Amino acid sequence: GDILDDYLRTDGVWILTRNKQFYKTNNEKECAEKCEAERNFNCRAFLFTRKKLQCLTLAENAKMTVMFNSADAVLYEKKIYLLQCKKGIGKDYRGMEAKTRRGIPCQKWAEKTPHNPNYTPEKHPSAGLDENYCRNPDGDESGPWCYTTDPATRFDYCNIPECESQCMQCNGEDYHGEVSRTESGLECQRWDAQEPHMHGFTLKHFPEKDLKMNYCRNPDGELRPWCFTTSRTKRWEYCNIPRCTTHPPVSGLGSQCLSGKGEDYRGRIAITESGNACQHWNTQFPHRHSWIPDRYPCKGLEENYCRNPDGEKRPWCYTTSSVRWEYCAIPHCDGTEQGIVGMSNAPVQVSLSEECYRGKGQSYRGTTSITASGKKCQAWNSMFPHRHEKTPDRFPNADLRDNYCRNPDGHNSPWCFTTDPSMTWEYCNLKRCDDHTQE
């Protein structure tokens, strides 16, 4: 593979570091080779400037020192030094844990008191014996250890979590690890805090999403785990969670009928409820979209089959017509039909009971969640991507459920906040009920 695959890249940043070496190189790969070959210190990262083609190999990474903006620079950090977990017996563990499992601080590997060490940086230069960090230079089956600062205890093992609990399957919706920094090194904001960023991702609203402490999580079906940051200038950012090497457990063949919202539906229906053929998930024509199968490996986005990757009310697909997307008619697992295409009164009944409103629509209680221009609605209890005050707690009588169109504040008609960051809110794709249509 590419030598740069072992590094985490961050554009536009610089870090302050004491131990560094300057080199003249033509590109990032050459700079990475200098880092690998560095003998003056353990090279944990390197900086490369595009204009000057300058390469700086560094003894520190962003976890260990101060980081600030620098437009022309690119920071590459060795991933092995960013992982705070061990694989197997942890012979290549290079994290920064520096106390034993009983909480005793570790002795520095280069020092001779209170214990005279057999393993030193001089004798084992490639074992990563830096500072007083836990390491496993002798391949001990019980994992990383260190000499302790307690004269009565020569050495003890360290409590390093297994990487399988610190890695993610699929898109990390089930990730329960303890990484709490973003991919650029920013500390995560606690989920139960509203400073510096207000949001709706609270334990009360998402009790099943394990929103503990300030750990990276994926409560809303993003590409991978993320968090709000403690920086006022950066609302949120993805976290650098490694992918698990083992495959997720296979849960049968998936359901061939509709139960719940149909998120586990893996049947082969590929036509919408109005009779439109579905667009293949791996194509961008006629509709461009972001539900690319490679990005979402566990969502079952095969061929052009109806699926529910985003927690919609039921399975859907992009269509091959001018209509961007539509729901599909999937038979219920209990044997009842969800809806039969071709019954002339079915669309009319739907449009009367759910797809129209009276007056200004303050009494509308349908389940439409699409705006007039086709954008999906943001959930009322969410502050993402738009921060707002129209919450279920503040408007208890407005039925602000899920992301359904509503009119809690006397607008002209039902509306919602949109999931498009560039458009805060929009009226919904609804018509007014009039007496003639009703007859």
matplotlib code that plots the C-alpha trace (Angstrom):
import matplotlib.pyplot as plt

x = [0.0, 0.8, 3.2, 0.8, -1.9, -0.2, -0.8, -3.8, -3.8, -5.0, -4.8, -4.1, -2.6, 0.8, 2.0, 4.6, 7.3, 10.7, 12.3, 12.2, 14.4, 14.2, 14.6, 14.1, 11.7, 9.6, 6.4, 4.6, 5.7, 9.4, 8.7, 7.1, 10.2, 12.3, 10.0, 10.4, 14.1, 14.5, 17.2, 17.4, 14.1, 10.9, 9.1, 5.4, 4.4, 5.6, 4.7, 4.9, 4.6, 3.4, 5.0, 8.4, 8.4, 9.8, 9.6, 9.7, 9.9, 8.4, 8.8, 5.4, 1.9, -1.2, -2.2, 1.0, 1.3, -0.4, -1.9, -2.9, -3.9, -1.4, -2.9, 0.0, 0.9, -0.3, 0.1, 0.6, 0.4, 1.3, -1.9, -0.1, 0.6, -3.0, -4.6, -5.3, -6.0, -4.0, -4.2, -3.5, -0.7, 0.0, 3.6, 3.0, 1.0, 2.2, -0.5, 0.1, -1.1, 1.5, 0.1, -0.4, -3.8, -3.6, -3.1, 0.7, 2.6, 5.1, 8.9, 10.6, 12.2, 15.5, 15.8, 17.4, 15.5, 13.7, 14.3, 17.3, 15.6, 16.5, 14.6, 15.9, 15.6, 19.3, 19.0, 15.6, 15.4, 12.5, 10.3, 8.9, 10.2, 9.4, 8.9, 7.1, 4.4, 3.2, 4.8, 5.4, 9.1, 9.4, 6.2, 4.6, 1.4, -0.4, 0.1, 1.8, 3.5, 6.0, 8.4, 6.6, 7.5, 6.7, 10.0, 8.1, 6.7, 9.3, 6.8, 3.1, 0.7, -1.4, -5.1, -5.2, -8.5, -8.7, -8.9, -12.0, -13.9, -12.4, -13.1, -16.3, -18.4, -20.4, -20.8, -20.2, -23.9, -23.0, -19.7, -19.3, -15.6, -14.0, -12.4, -13.2, -11.2, -12.1, -9.9, -8.2, -7.4, -10.2, -11.6, -15.3, -18.1, -20.0, -23.4, -25.2, -23.7, -25.1, -21.9, -20.3, -22.8, -26.6, -28.0, -30.8, -28.7, -29.4, -29.9, -33.5, -34.2, -31.9, -31.9, -30.7, -27.7, -25.3, -24.5, -22.1, -19.5, -18.0, -17.3, -17.6, -20.9, -23.1, -26.7, -28.1, -26.7, -23.8, -20.9, -19.0, -18.9, -18.6, -19.1, -19.7, -16.3, -15.2, -14.0, -16.5, -15.4, -16.0, -19.6, -18.9, -16.4, -15.9, -13.7, -10.9, -12.2, -10.4, -12.5, -12.8, -10.8, -13.5, -16.8, -20.0, -22.2, -24.6, -28.2, -29.8, -30.8, -32.7, -36.4, -38.4, -41.4, -42.2, -41.8, -41.5, -39.9, -38.5, -34.8, -34.0, -35.9, -33.7, -36.4, -36.2, -39.1, -37.7, -40.7, -42.3, -45.9, -47.0, -45.4, -42.0, -39.0, -36.2, -32.8, -29.7, -28.1, -24.6, -25.6, -26.0, -28.5, -31.1, -30.7, -27.5, -27.3, -25.0, -26.3, -23.4, -23.2, -19.4, -19.9, -22.7, -21.6, -24.4, -27.4, -28.1, -28.0, -27.9, -29.1, -32.1, -34.1, -36.2, -34.4, -34.6, -31.1, -32.0, -34.8, -37.6, -41.2, -40.7, -38.5, -38.1, -35.9, -34.8, -36.9, -35.9, -38.5, -38.5, -39.8, -36.7, -37.8, -40.9, -41.9, -42.3, -45.3, -43.9, -46.2, -46.4, -45.0, -48.3, -49.9, -51.7, -51.0, -49.5, -51.2, -52.2, -51.1, -54.1, -56.9, -58.3, -59.5, -56.3, -54.4, -57.4, -57.9, -54.2, -54.4, -57.5, -56.4, -52.7, -51.7, -53.9, -54.5, -57.3, -56.9, -53.3, -52.7, -52.2, -54.4, -52.5, -51.4, -50.3, -47.0, -45.6, -41.9, -40.9, -40.7, -42.1, -38.8, -38.3, -36.0, -36.2, -37.4, -35.1, -36.5, -38.1, -36.1, -32.8, -30.5, -28.7, -28.1, -30.2, -30.3, -33.8, -36.4, -39.4, -39.0, -41.6, -41.0, -41.8, -44.8, -46.4, -49.8, -48.3, -47.6, -44.0, -43.3, -40.4, -39.8, -43.4, -44.6, -46.3, -47.3, -46.6, -46.3, -49.1, -47.2, -49.3, -49.2, -47.3, -43.5, -40.4, -36.6, -34.8, -31.8, -30.1, -27.5, -28.0, -31.8, -33.0, -36.8, -39.4, -43.1, -44.1, -45.4, -49.0, -52.2, -55.1, -58.2, -61.2, -64.9, -65.1, -62.2, -63.6, -66.9]
y = [0.0, 3.7, 4.8, 7.7, 5.2, 4.8, 8.6, 10.8, 13.9, 17.3, 20.3, 23.8, 23.3, 23.6, 22.3, 23.6, 21.1, 21.0, 18.1, 18.5, 18.1, 20.1, 18.4, 19.5, 17.1, 17.1, 15.7, 14.2, 10.6, 11.6, 13.4, 10.3, 8.3, 10.8, 10.3, 6.5, 6.8, 9.4, 8.4, 11.6, 10.8, 8.7, 10.4, 10.6, 13.1, 15.4, 18.8, 19.5, 22.9, 22.9, 26.2, 25.8, 22.0, 21.9, 18.8, 18.8, 15.5, 15.8, 14.0, 15.2, 14.9, 17.1, 15.1, 16.2, 19.9, 23.1, 23.2, 26.4, 27.3, 27.6, 27.8, 26.3, 23.4, 19.8, 17.7, 14.0, 12.0, 8.4, 6.5, 4.0, 6.9, 8.1, 4.7, 4.5, 0.8, -2.4, -5.1, -8.6, -8.5, -4.8, -5.2, -2.2, -0.1, 3.5, 5.2, 7.6, 5.6, 6.1, 4.4, 0.7, -1.0, -0.2, 3.5, 3.7, 6.1, 4.5, 5.0, 6.6, 4.0, 6.0, 6.3, 3.9, 4.7, 3.3, 0.3, -0.5, -1.5, -4.4, -2.7, 0.8, 3.1, 2.4, -1.4, -1.5, 1.6, 0.3, -0.6, 2.9, 3.3, 7.0, 8.9, 6.6, 5.2, 1.6, -0.6, -4.3, -4.5, -8.3, -9.5, -10.3, -12.4, -10.2, -7.0, -3.6, -3.0, -0.6, -0.3, 1.5, 4.4, 2.3, 0.9, -2.2, -3.1, -3.5, -3.7, -4.1, -4.3, -1.5, -1.4, -0.8, -1.5, -3.9, -2.1, -4.2, -2.2, 0.9, 0.2, 0.6, -1.8, -0.4, 3.3, 3.2, 3.4, 0.8, 2.2, 2.4, 3.2, 6.1, 8.2, 11.8, 13.8, 14.7, 13.8, 17.2, 16.8, 19.0, 17.9, 16.8, 18.7, 16.7, 15.5, 16.7, 20.2, 23.1, 25.1, 26.1, 24.6, 24.2, 20.9, 18.4, 15.2, 14.6, 11.3, 12.2, 12.5, 9.6, 7.2, 4.2, 6.0, 5.7, 9.5, 9.2, 11.8, 13.4, 10.2, 10.1, 8.6, 8.3, 8.9, 10.2, 7.8, 9.9, 8.4, 7.7, 8.7, 12.4, 14.9, 18.6, 20.2, 22.5, 25.0, 27.9, 28.1, 24.4, 23.2, 19.5, 17.1, 13.4, 11.3, 9.1, 5.7, 2.7, 0.1, -3.3, -6.1, -8.6, -8.6, -7.7, -10.7, -11.6, -11.2, -13.8, -12.7, -9.6, -9.3, -10.0, -8.0, -4.8, -4.7, -1.4, 1.2, -1.5, -0.7, -4.4, -5.0, -6.8, -7.9, -7.4, -5.0, -2.2, -0.2, 2.7, 2.8, 4.9, 2.5, 4.3, 2.1, 2.6, 4.1, 1.9, 3.0, 3.0, 5.4, 9.2, 9.4, 10.8, 11.9, 12.8, 11.5, 10.5, 7.0, 5.3, 1.6, 1.6, 4.4, 2.6, -1.1, -2.4, -0.7, -3.3, -0.8, -3.5, -3.1, -0.8, -2.5, -0.4, 0.3, 2.5, 3.6, 6.8, 5.9, 7.2, 6.1, 3.1, 1.8, 4.1, 4.6, 7.3, 7.0, 6.8, 9.5, 13.3, 12.6, 12.5, 9.7, 7.9, 5.3, 1.7, -0.6, -3.4, -6.1, -6.2, -9.1, -9.7, -10.3, -7.0, -5.0, -1.6, -0.2, -1.5, 0.4, 1.0, 1.5, 4.8, 5.9, 5.2, 8.4, 10.5, 9.2, 9.8, 13.4, 14.2, 12.6, 13.5, 15.7, 18.7, 21.2, 23.6, 27.3, 27.9, 24.2, 24.6, 21.5, 19.5, 16.1, 14.3, 12.6, 14.6, 15.5, 17.0, 20.7, 22.4, 22.1, 18.5, 18.9, 16.5, 18.0, 18.2, 16.5, 19.1, 17.7, 18.1, 21.1, 19.8, 21.3, 24.2, 25.5, 26.7, 27.2, 25.3, 22.3, 19.8, 21.0, 24.6, 23.8, 20.9, 21.2, 21.5, 17.7, 18.3, 14.6, 13.2, 15.5, 15.9, 19.2, 21.4, 25.0, 25.7, 29.5, 30.7, 30.8, 30.8, 27.0, 24.0, 24.2, 22.6, 23.2, 21.5, 19.0, 21.2, 23.4, 26.2, 26.5, 27.0, 26.4, 26.1, 25.6, 22.0, 20.2, 20.4, 21.7, 23.4, 21.2, 22.9, 21.9, 21.0, 18.5, 17.0, 16.3]
z = [0.0, -0.1, 2.7, 3.5, 4.4, 7.8, 8.5, 9.4, 7.2, 8.4, 6.0, 7.1, 10.5, 12.2, 15.6, 18.0, 18.7, 20.3, 18.5, 14.7, 11.7, 8.4, 5.0, 1.4, -0.4, -3.5, -2.1, 0.9, 0.2, 0.3, 3.6, 5.0, 4.0, 6.0, 9.0, 8.7, 8.5, 11.3, 13.8, 16.0, 17.7, 17.3, 14.4, 15.3, 12.6, 9.8, 8.4, 4.7, 3.1, -0.5, -1.6, -0.1, -0.5, 3.0, 5.2, 9.0, 10.8, 14.4, 17.7, 18.8, 17.4, 17.9, 21.1, 22.7, 21.9, 20.7, 17.2, 15.2, 11.7, 8.9, 5.3, 3.4, 5.7, 5.9, 9.0, 8.8, 12.1, 12.4, 13.2, 15.4, 17.9, 17.8, 18.8, 22.5, 22.3, 21.8, 19.1, 20.5, 23.1, 22.2, 21.0, 18.7, 21.2, 21.1, 23.1, 26.1, 29.1, 31.8, 34.9, 35.9, 36.3, 40.0, 39.3, 40.1, 37.9, 35.6, 35.8, 32.8, 30.6, 30.5, 34.3, 36.8, 39.9, 41.8, 39.6, 37.4, 34.0, 31.7, 28.8, 27.9, 24.8, 24.0, 24.1, 22.2, 20.0, 17.9, 20.9, 21.4, 24.9, 25.2, 28.5, 30.9, 28.5, 28.9, 26.3, 25.6, 24.4, 25.3, 23.8, 27.2, 26.7, 29.3, 27.3, 27.8, 31.1, 32.8, 35.6, 38.5, 40.7, 43.7, 45.1, 46.4, 42.9, 40.2, 37.3, 36.6, 33.7, 32.3, 31.6, 27.8, 26.1, 23.1, 19.8, 18.8, 21.4, 20.0, 16.3, 14.3, 12.2, 9.2, 9.8, 13.5, 14.6, 17.3, 18.2, 22.1, 22.4, 24.3, 21.6, 22.5, 20.0, 16.4, 13.4, 13.6, 17.3, 18.8, 22.1, 22.0, 23.8, 26.3, 25.0, 28.1, 27.7, 25.5, 25.4, 23.2, 20.8, 21.4, 20.1, 20.5, 20.8, 24.4, 26.3, 26.9, 23.1, 22.1, 25.0, 22.9, 21.4, 24.3, 24.4, 27.3, 28.5, 25.4, 23.4, 19.6, 18.5, 15.4, 16.6, 13.2, 10.5, 9.4, 7.5, 10.7, 14.4, 15.2, 18.0, 18.7, 19.4, 22.3, 19.7, 19.1, 15.5, 14.6, 15.4, 14.8, 13.1, 12.4, 14.6, 13.5, 14.5, 12.9, 11.1, 12.8, 11.1, 11.9, 10.0, 11.7, 12.7, 9.9, 11.0, 8.7, 5.2, 6.4, 6.2, 3.0, 4.3, 6.2, 10.0, 11.8, 9.5, 7.3, 8.0, 7.9, 4.7, 2.2, -0.4, -4.1, -4.8, -7.1, -8.0, -6.1, -4.8, -7.9, -10.3, -11.0, -11.5, -8.9, -9.8, -9.0, -5.8, -7.4, -10.2, -10.1, -12.9, -13.2, -9.6, -7.8, -4.2, -1.4, -0.6, -2.2, -1.4, -0.7, 1.9, 3.7, 3.6, 6.0, 4.6, 1.9, -1.0, -3.7, -7.3, -7.3, -4.5, -2.1, 1.2, 4.2, 5.0, 6.8, 9.2, 7.0, 7.7, 5.3, 2.5, -0.5, -3.6, -6.0, -9.2, -12.9, -13.6, -12.9, -9.3, -7.2, -4.7, -3.6, -1.0, -2.0, -1.4, 0.7, 2.1, 5.9, 7.7, 9.4, 6.0, 5.4, 2.3, 2.7, -0.3, -3.7, -6.8, -9.1, -6.6, -7.8, -4.4, -2.5, -3.5, -2.9, 0.6, 1.3, 0.0, 2.1, 5.4, 5.3, 2.4, 2.9, 5.7, 6.8, 7.6, 8.4, 9.1, 12.9, 13.3, 10.6, 12.1, 8.9, 8.3, 5.4, 6.0, 2.7, 1.8, -1.3, -3.1, -2.1, 0.9, 3.9, 7.2, 10.3, 13.4, 15.8, 18.8, 16.8, 16.7, 13.6, 11.1, 12.4, 15.9, 16.9, 19.7, 18.2, 20.4, 21.6, 25.2, 24.3, 22.1, 23.9, 22.0, 18.5, 18.1, 17.1, 16.5, 14.4, 11.5, 10.4, 8.9, 11.5, 12.2, 15.8, 15.5, 13.2, 9.8, 6.6, 6.3, 7.8, 7.5, 8.9, 9.4, 6.6, 6.7, 4.1, 5.9, 3.4, 3.9, 7.5, 6.9, 4.2, 3.7, 3.2, 0.1, 1.1, -0.4, 1.4, 1.8, 0.1, 0.3, -3.4, -3.3, -0.1, -1.8]

ax = plt.figure().add_subplot(projection="3d")
ax.plot(x, y, z, "-o")
ax.set_aspect("equal")
plt.show()
